[in-house]
Amino acid sequence: MDRIIEMAWEDRTPFDAITYQCGLKEEEVKALMKKSLKFSSYKRWRKRVESCRTKHLKTRSVSIGRFKSKAQKHITGNRISKSSY
């Protein structure tokens, strides 16, 4: 759950990557964030997500490459790092 929250906070990690890697849809990630964060932190995160074009692949610029967190190398079975979008 901590890794999902970390991925959701990262601006360059799209919801599609979270779905692919963890199996949670965007609505489920939002519900998890609402349940896990303080209300003020959740509101700040939602405001960032709404204005962030990199969280959705359809609105993402082609010039933005895939982001790989330093913590990702420790995750076993990480399918997203072995394929491209």
PyMOL commands that set and color helices and strands:
alter all, ss='L'
color gray80, all
select helices_A, chain A and resi 2-9+15-22+26-36+39-51+53-55+57-59+70-74+80-82
alter helices_A, ss='H'
color red, helices_A
deselect
rebuild
show_as cartoon
